[in-house]
């Protein structure tokens, strides 16, 4: 029996917590794996002693799987980029004598702070990333070759609901629904969609499903609300807030096109959710999305921050039932290759390698 300690956000409104839960649920199906969750709270004071206590409860000479994202380890002092990750991984390796697997959910190799974080990521025995571009950039920043493993974000296998019924339940019957799903922030490009909405007839409704997390994201949401007010679009933009797992099938079922006009992203669990429901999807042409397009052909791309190109892609996709069906079929292939079962198998293989 292999015991895996997960250092992760848990039981909170957080995409990382959700994807970790789905991975853990899959791993629990194996008879030779035992999971120990070591949750890091989302809010409240966290300091050296908080993490020292967390690590003290992890037995020596075991395997620990860290779900790395910056919010998990800092900053905890306002306006200061302080991260406890270097301390955590150092103590885990040299004090608790653990073998370490780290899944890197976000890292900016152009950031001076993240370049420092990458040096400490090298303390991991194995590193999991979700796209090849990140592998290349991390190797260029000094991560040792052979430590990096490509395992995609998992995709849930779901039952599709009736579209007309979902639209009625959402209160948008007989409307064309464009949905942007995930946490609200400047990098997500919500303002681009608001800008082009007047170019579409009033039958088109924009649904914003998600909430801001940080002070900067809250300020961005306020700017969005002002943008919507001055454009007179209050009746055509619907804020849903955070959508839990219970209501997600209705939102997805009501959606005609999911749109991800991101300005910057490392990987997107929100995209996998859209594709799991086989909804036609348009994304910006960032490297991460290009890689998915190249491998699976299950999304449409538009030129990043080009509002005219985005508008043309939306109109073209809505007019073409053939193109919509093509994307739906390709989604099925994507879902098969990135199922949580497939992700669980690959992750378990890494655990087994560390036990030899």
Phi, psi and omega in degrees: 000128178259128175263128179245121175267123180259116169266113191199159165290152190203142177051049180213165179283085187204132181298324179293319178298319180294314181292325177295318179300316181295321177294315180298318178302322180289317182293331180294346179285345181271134181288341185260010181235132174241132185254133174238112181276127176245085189285140172255122184294150185284322184229175181094168184293133175227134182212188181306317184289329176299312182286327176301316179294319178300313183288330180299332181275358177267120181299153177288156172061035174244189177252131175241133179250113180265128173266089189279126160209154192300324182298334183291328186242003180148177000282148180246353172252122184309133175068010176237126183280075180255124179236135177270004183300314179304320178293316182299309185289330177293314179294322181296323184279314190262338179262310181274351177056036180273151164274138193238131167245129178239125170268121183267103181276333178205139176195140178245105185291352176268351181275136179296320180296314183290332175297325175291318178301320181299324178299322180280334173301334179296343175291343178291146175284327177216144179238129178256128174231165189255000177205157185291327180299322179291324175302313182296316183291325180288325175295322178294336179268006172107004176291134183294134177297144182098344177272338188268131180231132179272112173229119184292161169299143182282159179236131179285150176260117190235167174257125182285140178261162179293127185297317181297317178298317180295318178298319178297317181293330180274352179077030181228041182303139176065018177252155171271122188253120173255123185239133169247124190241134179130175181301142181279133178189160182304322183292344182276342172077026178304323183298331178296319179292320178297321180298322185269351184302320178298340179283346177259151182291168189291356177283349181264126180244136175263124177253124178252107183252105182151169181228157171284157179246312187263171178302316180297321180291323177297318178297321178295321178297320177299319177296321177299315181297321176294317179301317180294319181296310183292336176273355180068037185252018185303326182277354184244001177236127184241113175273124180258346186073196179293130180256117181278173185299330182292322185263349182302319180300328179289316179297313179296318181296329181279345187280134174269320176220128167274139181230132179234084184273046189296145174268334182201138177196148173265309177205157186225105174293331179298323177296316179301324179296315178301315183289331178295333178268005177057040178266131176307134190226138176242133177230163170290165187267045173290161185304319181300316180288324177301320181297318178293317178299316182294322186272326188239342181056034186255005179224160171258143179249147169234160181292124186308129179066009177266098186295324180294318179295321177298316179299316180295321180293321178297310182297317180296320181289320179294330181280339189252099175296328180296316180293322178299316179294323178299314181295321179298318179294319179293329177299323180299319179293316177302315182297323180293315184287336184244023179298156178296334175297315179295318179295318178299318179299314182294321180292318179300322179300322178293320177300315182296323178297326181285344181274346182279000000 
